[in-house]
């Protein structure tokens, strides 16, 4: 599709397991197409051997980077240099940086400064500085569970992880409604989702055990929700407002 966003998916093999690859590629396909798929590491090391079959199956290009000096992360440097080369090529609309390493914080910030969409992916141990530098951040543990689960779309999961406190989410939702809603105090539900992601880059309803935004917001028990059909009947518009006596 001509209007699809083009992403460079760059993976730090030094601290990312091959078990996450399906979730990574499935997730970025929701946002656009992976024009570049590259992974960085010292492929002479036995601990990266498990990646071999995964790379072939998913057409990911391995970039060899020897560890010449103890204590220096050559993989990080190679990935950063490649990212800047891709940026200046003008062939992509955004980057997906897959790592749990805070060393990529400045890279994420620099790409954003150049107008790139930056999606970060990493484990829940990822430092907050890297998370905040991205437009969106996805937890790999959640993506792995999502790829393996075959449950109903809106069913809560007991394996959910959450980073942003629910109390903070509730306060922010109410603030958004107060600032953005119309005279009747209603607001499109999609607007809330968009603003939450801007304020909390790691916000994802799957972190709280849900698959969709509407059931998650309903579970907060602070909102009235109504939906209407468009005049052609093909689309459903969902609005929310704060309950008069919310807790």
N, C-alpha and C positions, 0 to 999 in steps of 0.2 A: 504494500500500500504506500502511495506517495506521501501521505500525510503522517505516516508512522514516525515516531521519534527514533533516532539512531543512537545506540549506546555502545560505548567501549567497555567491555567487562574485563576488568583486570583483577587477577586473583593472586594473593600472597600465599604461596604453598607452604611457607615456613610455619604458619600457625593456623591453617585451615585444613580440615579433614575432607577427604574425597567423598565422604558420605553425604555431604551437604549439596553436591553439585546439582542434583535434579531440582531441589528447592530453589537454588540460586537462579538457574536458567528459566524455570517456570515463572518465578516472580518477576524477573525483568521482562519477560514476554508480555506481562500485563501492561507494561508501560511503553513498550516499543519493540524494536528488533535489535538483536546483538550483532552489530556490524563487525566489531572486533571481539575475539574471545582469546585472551592470553593469560598464561599462568607462569609465575616466576619462582625459581628455586634452583638449588644445586642438585641436578638430576643424577649426579654421580653418587649421591647419598642413598643408602638402602632404605631409609625411612620414608622416602618419597616413591618407592616402588609401587605402592598400592594405587597410585594415580594413573599408571600406564594405560590400563584398559579403559578407565573413565575418560581419559583424554581422547582416545580413538573413537569411542562411542559418541562423544559430544562435539567432536571437531574443534577441540581447544588446542591452541598452539603453545607448546612449552617453550619458555625462554630460559636458556641456560645461563646461570650466573654463578661462577665459582666463588667460594668463600676464601679469598686470598689472605685475609687477616683475621685472627681471632678477636672476637668482640665487636667487629664491624659488620653491620648488616648490609651486604652487597645487594641482596634481593630488593630491599627497599629502594636503593639508589637506582637500580635498573628499572623498576616499576615507575618511579617518579619521572625519570628521563623519558621513558616511552610515553607516559601520559602527556607530557608537554609536547612531544613530537606529534602525537595524535591531535592534541588541541590545535596546534598551528596548521595542521593539514586541512582543517575546516570540514572534515568529513562526518562529524558526529554532532549530535545535539546534547549529549550528556554522557556521564561516566558512572559506572557501577564499580565502586572500590570495595573489594572483598578482603577484609582483614580485621583482626582484633587488636591491631597495633596502633598506638597513639602517634607513631612516627608519620602517619599519613594525614594528620590534622592540617598541617600547612598546605599540603597538596589539595585537599578538599576545599579549603578556603580560597586558594589561588584559582581553582577551576570555577568556583562560583563567581569570583570577581570577573571572570572572562565570559560570564553569561551562560555557563554550562549548568545543566541539571545534574546534581550530584546525589546519587543514591548509595548509601553505605550499607554494608552487610557484614556482620560479625557475631561472635558469641556474646553472651550476656556479661562476660568479663570486660568487654570493650570499654576503655576509658571514656568518660562523659565528654571530654574535649573533642574527640573525633566524632562522636555522635552529633554534637551541637554544630559541627562544621558542615554537616551534610543537610541537604534539603529534607531527605527522609532517611531513616535508618531502620533496617530490618534485622531482627534477631534470628540467627541461623537455627537455633533450637526450635523456634516456632515454625520456621519454614520446613524443617525436617518432620515435625509432627504433622504439619498440614499435608505434606506429600504422602505420608503413610496412612493418615486417617481416611476412613470411608464413611464417616458419620454424616448425619443430616447437616445441612448448611448452617443452621442456626443453633445447633446444640452446643452448650457450654462444654469445655474440656477440662478435666481435672489436672491435665499436664501443663496448664497455661503458666506463663511467666509474666510478671508485670514489673515495669520499671517506674513509670510515673504513678504516683499515689492517686488512688481513686478520689480522695477528698479534693485533691488539687484539680483533677479533671472536672469534678462537679462545679467547683468555684469558677473555673475558666469557662465552662459551658454557659453558666448563668451570666457571666460578664459579657460573653460574646452576644448573647441574646439582647442584653441591655444596650449594647453599643450598636448593633447592626439591624435589629428587627424593625419591622414597619410600625405604623401607628397602632395597629391591633396587637402588636407584640409577637407576631408570627415571623418565622425565619425558615428558609429552605434548609432542610436537614443536610444537604450537600455542602452548604456554606459552613456549617459547624465543623464538618469533617475536614474541609480544606484549611480552616483557620487553626484547628487543633494540631494538624501536622506542621503548620508553620511555627507554632509556639512550642511544640514538643516534637522534635524530629523523630523520636523513637515511638511516637504514638501509633499504635496499630491495634484494632479491636481484637485481633487474634492473641495479643498479649494477655487479654482478660478472658479468653476462652470463647470468643464469639467469632463468627465468620462474616457478619455484616454489621454495618453501622447502626441501623434502626433498632435491632434487638438489644444491642449494647446500650444505646441511649435510653431505651425503655427501661432497662434494668436499673438505671440510676434512680428511678422513681422520683424525679424532680421535674418531669416534663409532661405536658399535654401534647399528644401527637395526632395529627389528622392527615388524611390523604385524599387527593382528588384526581380525577382523570382529565387529561387534556381534551379539548373539543373534538379531536379526531378519535379519541378513545384508545390510542395506541401507547400512551405513556402515562405513568402515575407520578404525581407530584406529591412529595411528603413535606409537611411543615411541622415545626415544633414551637412551643412557647413554654415559659416557666409556669409551673403550677402556682396557683395563688398562695397556697399554704405549703410550699415545699420545705423539706427538712434539710 
